[in-house]
Amino acid sequence: MVNIELLKSELAGIDIRFDEPLKRYTYTKVGGPADYLAFPRNRYELVRLVKFANREQIPWMVLGNASNIIVRDGGIRGFVIMFDQLHTIMVNGYTIEAEAGAKLIDTTHVALHHSLTGFEFACGIPGSVGGAVFMNAGAYGGEIAHVLVSCKVLTPEGEINTISVEEMKFGYRSSVIQETGDIVISAKFALSPGNYTAIQQEMKRLTHLRELKQPLEYPSCGSVFKRPLGHFAGQLISEAGLKGHRIGGVEVSTKHAGFMVNIADGNAQNYEDLIAHVIQTVENESGIRLEREVRIIGETLQ
């Protein structure tokens, strides 16, 4: 058992909420409670949290800002750490350094403000800088691997290291830190000088494309599946007749079949069941087995 008084004493000053429903914070609006939901204000508080959790053998994880993720209805045991307050974005010449909790979209607007080009592709990607680096997020022909120089990470032991872009071993929606358990706490991006108006027009164009194609009016976890080689997941799902298919309060978007939207107070189990149904149906129809891009974490309800 965790000694709550010891926790409150040793982590005094850190914003920690007890038995907090995670559906209040996730993009899908689903997810059970976290035992301890923490919002560190800086790296010092983050290291204090992790070292305390390790010493007391309390599990911990970082949720970032919970965009491309589904938290199960049973919630998450131990500490869940959110980076909402770690969101500083700094510019030095042609380089931008952003803390992991900074929104990726905000970072692209800082690049625009300084007439820096190379980041336009990310102007419509929801989620945080940390999550984007973790999964090598990309859109419209660009991806994080194209602009990252290095990132600072927190190791599972609570130490801070710097990892170069080469050491990240980026692949399609993958990076080495998915294997090591390191947590991105900031990232440095190399951009190029550009024309403000041209950058702005490109960002408007890509934002318009996204608004046309994606169901932004409903809670969702973004793109559910990875792109199969030589195919598009949304097209395969449409061809299998699954647009609008619904389980509980969650349905395959009628606007873009690669998305699943929470239209009627759905829960995480609805998402999981719908994902499983889509994978099986698409495989039956096309012979292609879709692979999840969205991460599913936490415990099922007992």
N, C-alpha and C positions, 0 to 999 in steps of 0.2 A: 504494500500500500504506500502511496505517496503521502508524505507529511506535508499537508497543505500550508501549515503555519511556517514550516521551513522554506517552502517554495515562495510564499509571500514575502518572507523576510529577506531571503538571499536575492530575490529578483525584484526588490522594491524599486519603484520608479518606472518599471516597464509595464506598458499597457497589456494586461493579460485578462482575458474573459473566460469564465468557467462554463463548461457544458453549453457552448455557444452553437446554435444551428448554422451549419455552413451554407445552407441554401440562401441565406441572406447575402452571401458574398460571391457565389459562383455565377457564371454567365448563363448556365442552364436553369438556375433557380431551383436546383435540387441538391440534396446532401444532408445527412444527419449531423449530429453534434460533434464538435471537437471537445475533448476533455479540457484542453487549455489552448485557447486561441490567442496568439501573441503578435503584437505589432511593434517590433523594435524600431527606434528612431535613428539608429546609427549602427556602424559595425561593432562598436564596443558593446552595445546592448545585445546584438546578435551573438557575439562570441560568448558573452555571459550566459545567455540562454542555452546555447549548445553545450557548453562545458558543464553547466549544472545538470542538464538532462543526461549527458553521458555519465557523469559521476553517480547520479541517482538511478541510473539504468531505466530512464524514462524514454520511450521511443519519441522521435521527433522527425518532422518533415517540413519542407518549405512548399507552400501552395502557390507562391507567386501571386498573380492576381486572378487565377482560376478561370482562364478563358477556354483553352483546348483540353478540358478535363471534365470527367463525370465523377462526383463523389457519391459513393453508395449511401443508401438510406440509414445504415447502421452507424454512419459517422466514422471518425478516426480517433484512435486511442493515442494518448500522450499529447505532446505539443504539436500544434499546427502553427507555422510561422508565416505571416503574410508581410509582404514588402511594400505595402501601400505608402509608408512614410519614407522609404528609401528611393527617392525619385528625382534626385538632382541630375541635371543635364548641363555639361560644361563644354565649351568650344575653345580649342586652342589651334589657331591656324586653320588647317584643313581637316583637323581631327576632332571628332566628338566623343566625349566620354560620358556615358549615362549609367546611373545606378540601376540595379536590376528591377526595381519597382517602377521605374519610369515607363509610361506607356509608349509603345513603339510608334504609334501615330504622333504623339507629342514630339518624339525625337525627330521624326521626319519634318515636322513643322519648324523646329529649331534649325535644321539643316537649310530649309527654305529661307528662313529669316536671314541667314548668313550667306545666301546664294551658293550653297554647296550642293553639288549634284552627285548622284550615285545611290541615293536612298529613296528615290521616288517610288520604287516598286513596293515599298513597305507602307505607303501612306494610308492604306485601308486595312492593314492587318491588325485585328484586335489583339489585346494581350500586352504583356510586359516585355521589356528588353531581355530580362533573364529567361523567360519562357521561350522567346524567339531564338536566343542563342542555343538553349538546351536542345531544341528540335530543328535547328537550322531552318527556321520559317522562311517561306518564299512566296512570291506571286509574280505573275506577268513577266516571267523570264529572269527575275532576280532572286537572290537568296542571301541570307546573312553571311554565308561563307565568302561571298564576293566582296564584302566591305569590312569584315572584322579584322582587326590587327591582333588583339589579344583580349583576354578577360581575366578578371580577378575572381577566384573561387574560394569558397569555404569548404574545407575537407570534412569528412565525417568526424574527424577527431577535433575539429574546432580550430584548425590552423588556416591561415590565408595564404594562398599561392597565386602566382600569375601563370597562365597557360597561353601559349602563342597559337595563332590560327592553324599553323601546321600540326601542332600537338592535339588540336581539337578533333582531327580525323573526321571531318564533316562528310556526310553522305546525304542521300535523299531523306530529309526529315530525321536525320540521326547525327549524333556526335559522341565523342568518347565519354563525355560526362554522364551519358545515359547508363554507362556501364560502371563508372567509378563511384558514383554517389556524391561527387562534388557538386556544390551549389554555386551558380553564378551570382556574384554580388555586384559586379559592374562590368561594363564592356567598352572597348575602345574601337571606334570605326574610322577608317581612312576614306575621305571623300575627295572630290575635286572641285576647283572653282568653276562656277557655271553662271548662267544668265538667270536672274531672279524670275523674270517673266516666263521664260521657257520652262523652268522648273515648276513654277506655279501652274502653268497650263497642263503640263504632263500629270501633275498630281490631281488636278481637277478632272482630267480625262479618265484616269484610273479609278478615282472615287466614283465618278458617274457610272462606269462599267460595273463596279461592285454593287452600287445601289440598284442598278437594273437587274442584276442577276441573282443577288443574294437576299434571303429573307431577314433583313435587319430589324424588322418590326416585332419579331418574337425572340424570346430567350432561346439560345442555342449554344452548342459547343464548337461552332465553326464547322469546318470540313471534317466529316466523320471518318472518311476512308482515305488511305493513300491512293495515289494514281497508279492503276495497274499498267504494266509495260504495254505500250501500244494502244491503250484504251483510256477512257474517262469514266471514273466511278459513277458520276451522276447520270451519264448516258446509259450505262449498263443497268442502273437501277430503274431508270425510266422505261427502258425496253422490256424490263421484267414486269412492268405494270404496277410498280410500287409507289408511284407518286400519290401522295395523299393517304397512303396506308397508315393506319393509326392503331396504337396499342395504349390503352389508358389515355393519358393526356398528352402523349407525345406522338407526332406524326412525321412522316417523310414529307419534306416541304414540297408544295405544289409549284413553287417558284424555281427551286433548284434542288433536284433529288439527291445531291451530295450532302445536303443538310438535313438535320432532324430538329424540329422545333417543338418547344414546350408551349402548347396552345391552350391547355386547360388544366393547370395545376398538376401536371404529371410528376412522377417521381423517378428516381434513378433506376428502379427495376423496370419501369416502362421503357427507358432508354436501352437498357441491356437487352431486354426481350426483343425490342424492335431491331436493334443491331444484329442480333443472332438470326432473326427472321430474314432480314435483308441479305445477309451473307449466304444463307442457305438457299434462298430463292434465286439469287443471281447465279450462284454456282449451278443450280439445277437447270436454269434457262440458258446459260452461256458457257458453262464449263470453267469459268474464271472465278477464283476464290478471292474475294476482297479482303484486304488487310486493314485493320483499324489504324487510324492516325490518332484519334482521340485516346487519351489515357483514362483508364477506369481504376479508381483507388478507393480504399476504405473497406468497411465491413458491411455485409448484408444484414438486414434485420433478422433477428432470431425469431 
